[in-house]
Amino acid sequence: MHPIFASLAYPDYRKYFLGQCVSLSGSWMQQVAMSWLVYRLTGSVFLLGFVGFCTQIPSFLLSMVAGVYVDRFNKSRLLMWAQMAFMATALTLALFIFTGWIRVWHIIVFSLINGVITAVDTPARQALVADLVPHRKDLGNAIALNSAVFNGTRLIGPSLGGLLIAAVGEAWCFLINGLTFSAMILALSKIRPASAFRGARVAGVAQEIREGFDYVMSAFSIRVLLLLLACFSLLGVPYIVIMPAFVSEVLGGDSKMLGLVMSCIGAGAFVAALRLASNKSVSGLPWNLLVTGGLFGLSLMGMSLISTPWMAYPVFVMAGYSMISLLASINTLIQTLVADDKRGRVMSLYGMALMGTVPFGNLLQGVVASSIGIQHTLLVSGIACVLVALLYGRWFRGVRFEIRAQMRRSRVQTAFRAEV
């Protein structure tokens, strides 16, 4: 197979990958429909941020507990139950919109429910990849392909969502999303990863959480990478939540333009993921973090200066490229460094850093945008991200040293197993 698709040679990962292709397309449709529905019902930038906060705050509060159970139990089964729960919430919201019962408080409640499900889904999804791709040399490729499908579907989902909203309303986006979860559920029912189930442990939940924290605090590079992820997730990533208001108030567009803007972000992200998937080694990723972190900040600053669609689209492509290159590189480096028996708990901390800080960023973006305007908010966010990238420059050499040491250990272990 072409090196970009090397991890698809593993049958279980291939099934998982194809299930995601269908499921995530529907999820992106629903995300566009959700944000447009909130803005249509309320016209409030603050409530856009608040709904985003409600969707992701449970990840901050519950991810570490969820990570303990991900390490204890069958990851594919946990993930299957999460997909069933996502399907139920999407179909229920579709029913509420079709019947005209929908109110903003319904959206807030279902956002909280989805957030609780996501607290389990995220660490299970991240940790399962290592079980589906048992050879460590292909793990980076699998993570990059995960990002590729996540962002490749962003090319399709938002555009279809925008067209459906304009043609028949938001309810159909929720209905279609609910049905697409069946593809992921079917895929998960067919895979049997050998190491996905390690059995319940004797230690209590609190003790295992403490073990996870102690492990991260003793691992310099993992600690730095999680801190870097938390900073960008708080200060930069939440720009997406104010996009409906940006499209409407700054660009003068409608739901179709919102779908196109989200697709531009997805196009840049898709290219970034394919570029990372073509890498044969993770040794260059620490340097990539420094470059793309700064580029992401500059992209946000560029958004603050534009007011016409033809200028906006290339800037959004750049933002999508730099954001996903940054996030996928951090994910790959952490998965390369973490011990297998701590993977679920460390990836739950990854989920907290990525999705647990975003709700505070969403709320902050909504409050600041309501006070100083959307474009000034993006400018401040961009400057903050550039400063975070410069701060990471102080730790760059240490992270690169540990990654190279881990690569040497992996080569030695592989050679030893081959001799045995």
DOZAZA-843124 format. One record per residue: y, x, z of N, C-alpha, C in turn; residue in one letter. Coordinates in steps of 0.05 Angstrom, whole numbers, plus 5000, padded with zeros to 4 digits. Example, Ala and Ser with C-alpha at 12.3 -4.5 7.8 and 13.67 -1.06 7.14 Angstrom:
2
488652645156491052465156493452645156a/495552575142497952735143500152585157s/
***
This chain:
420
497650175000500050005000502550185000m/504750074990507250224991507950285020h/509050525027509650595055511350385069p/513050245055514750035068512949815081i/510649765069508949545078506349645091f/506449895101504050015112502649845133a/504149735151502949585174501649325165s/502249225141500948985131498049035124l/497149285125494349345121492549245144a/493749195167492349085190492148785188y/489848665186489548375181490948195201p/490748265227492048095247495148105245d/496148345240499048355236499948215211y/498348225190499048085165499247785170r/497347665185497447375191499947315207k/500447475227502847435244505447455227y/505547645209507847685192508347445174f/506247345162506547115144507346855159l/506246825183507046595200510046605206g/511046845212513846875218515646815194q/514746885170516346835146517046545144c/515146365150515646075148517245975172v/516346055196517545955221520446035224s/521046285218523846385222525746265202l/524846195178526646055159527745795171s/525945645183526745395196528545445220g/528045665235529645725259532545785251s/532945935229535645995220537045735210w/535645555197536845305190537845155214m/536145155235536945005259539345135273q/539445405273541745535286544345465273q/544345465246546845375232547445085238v/545444915238545844635243546844585271a/545744735291546544705318549444765322m/550345005312553145085316555044895301s/554244805277555944625262556144355276w/553844255287553844005301555644005326l/555444225341557144245365560144245357v/560744395336563644415328564544155316y/562744015302563543745290563943545312r/562343545333562543345354564943395372l/565643655376567643725396570143865385t/569844015363572144175353572944395373g/571144465391571844655412570444925408s/572045145407570945415405569645485432v/570745385454569645445480566845325483f/566445075473563744955475561745095457l/562645205434560845365418559745595435l/561545735449560745955466559045865489g/559645625500558145525524555345445516f/554945325493552245255484550645515479v/551845715468550545975465549746095491g/551546065511551046155538548546015550f/548445755547546145595558543545665544c/543645735518541245805504540046065514t/541746255523540746525528540846615557q/542246465574542346545603539546545616i/537746365609535046375622533646635617p/534146765594532847025588533747235609s/536247215616537347405636536047355663f/535547105670534547035697531547055699l/530047005677527146965679525547175664l/526747335647525247515630523447705646s/524347815668522748005683520247885694m/520547635705518147495714516247445691v/517347355668515747305645514247555636a/515647785637514448035629511948105645g/511948045671509548095688507147935677v/507547685669505347525659504547605631y/506447715616505747825589503948055592v/504448235612502648455617499948365628d/499848135642497348045654495547895635r/496747725618495147535603495147575573f/493847405559493547425530496147355517n/497347565504500047535492500047325469k/497947325453497947145430497746855439s/496346805461496146525471498746445484r/500046625499502646555511504646495489l/504546655467506446605445505846345431l/503346275429502646015416503745775431m/503445785458504545575474507545555472w/508845785470511745795466512545665440a/511045715418511645595392511345285393q/509245195408508944905410511244775425m/512244915446514544805461517044805443a/517445015427519745025409519544785389f/517144735379516844515360517544245373m/516744205398517343955411520343915415a/521844125422524744095427526144045400t/525344175379526644135353526143855343a/523743755345523143475335524643265352l/524843315378526243125395529243125388t/530443355384533243355376533643225349l/531843255330532043125305532042815309a/530242725326530142435332532742335344l/533942485362536442405374538742385353f/538742575335540842575314540442355294i/537942305286537342095267538141815278f/537741775304538241515316541141485326t/542641705324545441695333545841715363g/543741785378543941815407545142075416w/545342265397546042545405548742555418i/548942705440551442765454551443065460r/553743175466553943455472552143535495v/552043355516550443435539547443445533w/546543285512543743315503543343595492h/545243695476544943955464544944175485i/546544135506546644335528543944345542i/542844105548540244095562538044225545v/537844155520535744265503536244565498f/538744655499539244945496538145095520s/538444975544537345095568534245105567l/533044885557530144885555529145095535i/530545115512529745315493530145595504n/532145625521532645885534530345965552g/529245775567526945825584524545915567v/524045765545521845835528522246125516i/524646185508525246445496524846665516t/525246615542524746815563521846915562a/519946735555517146815552516646915524v/517746785504517246855476518047135469d/520347225478521447485470519647725479t/519047755505517347985512514547955501p/513447715499510847685487510847765458a/512847685443513047745414513348045410r/515048175426515548455423513048625430q/511748545453509448705462507048655445a/506748425433504348355417504148545392l/506448625381506348795357504749045361v/504949165385503449415390500449355391a/499649115398496749045398495748985370d/497548885353496648815326496649065308l/498149275316498149525300497349745319v/494749795322493749975342494450275338p/495050355313495750635308498750675312h/499450845331502250885338503950975314r/502751125295504251215272505350995255k/504150755256505150525241506750325257d/507150385283508550195300511450165291l/512850385285515650365276515850205251g/513950235233514050085208513649785214n/511849715233511449435240513949305252a/515249455270517749355282519949315262i/520149505243522149475222521549245204a/518949195198518248965181518748705196l/518448705223519248475239522148415235n/523748625236526648585231527248495203s/525648595184526048515156525448225152a/523248125164522647835160524647665176v/525547765199527447625215530047585199f/530847795185533447795171533147715142n/530747755131530347645104530347345104g/529247215125529446925127532246835132t/533947015143536746945147538146915120r/537147045099538247005072537746725062l/535446605070534646345059535446115078i/534746145103535145925122538045825124g/540045995129542745895132543845765107p/543145875084544145755059542945475055s/540345455059539145185058540245005079l/540645115103541744945124544544835117g/546245015106548844925098548844715077g/547044745057546744545036545644275047l/543644295065542544045076544543905094l/546144055109548143925126550143775108i/551043905087552943775069551743535055a/549143545048547943335032546943105049a/545443165071544142945086544542955116v/546043165126546643175155544843375170g/545543425195544243625211541343555219e/540743305221538143225232535843345216a/536143355189533943455173533343755178w/535443905186534944185192533144205217c/533644035237532044045261529143955255f/528943745239526243645232524643855217l/525843975197524344175181523644415199i/525444495216524844725234522444655252n/522444415263520144335280517544355265g/517444275240515044285224514144575217l/516144755213515445025206514045185228t/514345095253512945235275509945215272f/508945025256506044995253504845235239s/506445375222505445615208504945835228a/506745875247506446085267504146015286m/503945765293501745675311499045725297i/498845665272496345705257495646005256l/497646175250497246465248496246575275a/497546485297496746585323493946495331l/493046265321490346165328488246335314s/489046485292487046625276486846925284k/488747025300488647315306487147355332i/485847595334484347665357484847965364r/487348025372487948305379486148405401p/484948645398482948735417484148785444a/486648885446487748965472489848765482s/489848525471491948335479491548225506a/489048235516488448115542487348335561f/488748375583488048585601487248475628r/487348215632486448085657488548075678g/488247895697490147875719489948115737a/492148185750492248415768492348335797r/491648525814491548475842494348465854v/496148635845498848645856500348385852a/502248325870503848095867505948125846g/507247895839509247895818511648075826v/512548055851514848205860514248505859a/511848585866511148865865511048975837q/510048815818509848895790512648905778e/514448725786517148745776518449005786i/518049065811519049315823517949565808r/515349555802514149775787515549805759e/516049585746517449595721520249715723g/521749635743524449745747524250045753f/522450125771522150405779521350575754d/519650465737518850615713521250665695y/522850455691525150485673527250675685v/527750655711529650835724528851125723m/526251175721525251455720525051565692s/525451385672525251465644528051475632a/529151715629531851755620532551615594f/530951665573531651555547531451245547s/529351135559529150845559531450725574i/532250845596534550745612537150755595r/537550965581539950995564539950785541v/537550755529537350565506537850275515l/536750205539537149935549540149885556l/541450095567544250065574545950035548l/545250195528546650175502546349895490l/543849795491543349525480544849315495l/544949335522546449135537549349135531a/550549365527553449385521554049255494c/552449325473552949205447552448905447f/550448825462549748535463551948375477s/553248495497555348365511557948365495l/558648585482561248615470561348565440l/559148595426559248575397557648345385g/555048325392553248135380554247845381v/555547765403556447475405558547395385p/559447575367561347485347560147255330y/557447245328556247035311556846755321i/557146735348557546465359560146335351v/562146495344564746375337565046355306i/562946405291563046395262563846115251m/562845895262563745635252566745605254p/567945685276570845665279572245865260a/571146105257572346305239572346205210f/570046085202569945985174571845755170v/572045575190573745335188576745405190s/577445555210580245605216581445845201e/579946055197581046295184580546295154v/578146225146577446225117577845955104l/578245745120578645475109576245365095g/573845425104571345345091569945115106g/567545045095566044825106563244925113d/561344745117558644825125557245005103s/557844955078556645115056557645405059k/560145445064561245715068560045845092m/559645685114558345805138555545905131l/554045745116551445835108551546085091g/553546115074553846345057554546595073l/556346555093557146775110554746875126v/553046685137550746765152548746905134m/548546825109546746955090547747235083s/550347275082551447545078550647735101c/550847625125549947785148546947845146i/545447645137542547685134541947885112g/543547885090543048075068543348365078a/545448415092545848685103543648765122g/542948565139540848625159538148675145a/537548525124535048565110534848835097f/537048935085537049195074536649415095v/537949375118537649565140534749575150a/533449345152530649335161528849475142a/529249425116527549555096527949865096l/530449945100530950235101529450355125r/529450225148528050325171525050315167l/524050115153521150095148520250325130a/521950435113521150655095521150925110s/522250935134522251185149519451265156n/518751515152516151615160516051735188k/518351755201518451865227520751735242s/520551735269522751625286524651835295v/524352085286525952305296528952275289s/529552135267532352105260533751865272g/532251695287533451455298535551495319l/535351695337537551745356540151795342p/540151945320542651985305543551735291w/541651575282542351325268543751135287n/543051135313544350965333547351035335l/547951295335550751375338552351285314l/551251315290552751245266553050935263v/550850785266551050505262552550355284t/552450475309554050355330557050355324g/557950585314560750605306561350425282g/559550415263559950245239560149955246l/558449865266558549595274561249525286f/562349695303564949655314567149635293g/566949815273568949805251568749555235l/566249445232565949195217567248965231s/567048955258568348735273571348765271l/572349005272575249045269576148965241m/574449015220575048925193575248615191g/573448475205573548185205576248075215m/577348215234579948125246582248145226s/581848285204584048335186583848165160l/581648015157581247875132581947575135i/582647455113583347165113582447015088s/581147155070580147035045577147085042t/575646895031572746925029571847175014p/573147234992572247464975572447724990w/574347745009574547985026572447975049m/571847725057570047695081567147775075a/566147695052563247725047562248015049y/563648215037562648485040562748595069p/564748505084565048585112562748465128v/561948225123559648105137557048235129f/556748325104554348475096554248735113v/556448875115556549125131555949065160m/556948845171556448785199553448725204a/552148575185549348525188547648775185g/548448955167546949205163547149375188y/549449415199549849595222548649475247s/548849215251547849085275544849115276m/543449045255540449045255539449335255i/540749515241539949795242540049895270s/542149815285542449895312540349775330l/539949515329538049375346535149455340l/534449475315531649545308531049835315a/533050015313532650295321532050315351s/533650165367533150165396530450055403i/529649835390526949725394524749925388n/524950055365522950245357522750475376t/525050585384524950815403523750735430l/524450505440523350415466520350375463i/519450245442516550195438515050455435q/516350655423515050925420514751065447t/516651035465516651175490515151045512l/514850775512513850625535510850665538v/509850665563506950675568505850395563a/503350385553502150125545501949925568d/501250025592500949835614503549735626d/505849845616508449745625509949605603k/508649575580510049485556511249205559r/509749015571510848745574513248745592g/513248885614515548885632517949035620r/517449255607519649405594520849235572v/519149095556520248935535521648685546m/520948595570522448385582525248475590s/525448735599528048845604529648885578l/528148945556529448945530530548675523y/528948465528529848195524532248115541g/532348215566534648165583537148305573m/536748555564539048705553540048585527a/538248485510539048375485540048095487l/538347915499539047635499540147545526m/539647705547540647625573543547675577g/544647885563547547935565549147785544t/547747705522549147555501550447295511v/549147145529550446895539553146945552p/553247165568555847235580557847315558f/556847455537558547515515559447275500g/557647075496558346825483560546685498n/560146665525562146535541564846685540l/564646945541567047115540568447075514l/566947075492568147045465569546775463q/568146565473569446295472572046285488g/572046395512574446385529576646555517v/576046795508578146975497579146855471v/577446755454578246645428580146405432a/579546245453581246015459584046105469s/584146345480586646445492588346605472s/587046795458588646975441588046945411i/586246765404585546715376583046865368g/581846765346579246865337579547155326i/581547205310581847475298582447685318q/584147625338584647825359582147885376h/580547675380578047705395576247895381t/575947865354574248045339575248335339l/577848365339579048635340578348775366l/578648625389578048745415575048815417v/573348635406570448685407569748935391s/571048965368570549205351571349465364g/573649465376574549705390572649775413i/571749575428569949615450567249735440a/566249645418563749745407563950035398c/566250105386566650385378566750565403v/567950475424568050635449565250665461l/563550455459560750475469559250685452v/559650685426558250875409559051165416a/561651205422562551465430561351555457l/561051355475559851415501556951505497l/555451375479552751445474552551735464y/554651825450554652105440554152305462g/554852245487554452425509551452465515r/549852255510547052255517545152305493w/546352325470544852335445542752555445f/543452795453541653025452539252985470r/539652865494537452815512535452625501g/536452405488534652205476533052335453v/534452495437533052625414530852815424r/531452965446529453145457526953005466f/527252775480524952625491523352505468e/524652405447523252285425521552505411i/522652735407521152945393518853035411r/519153045437516953115455514752915454a/515452655453513452435451511952455424q/513352525403512052555377509952775377m/510653005391508753225393506353145409r/506752995431504452905448502652715431r/503852535416502352355400500652495379s/501752705367500152865347497853005360r/498353115384496153245398493953055406v/494652815416492652615423491052515399q/492452485376491152395352489052605343t/489952855344488053075336485653095354a/486153055380483953055400481952835395f/482952595390481152365384479552415359r/480852535339479452595314477152785318a/477652995335475553185340473253065356e/473952885375471852755391470152575373v/
***
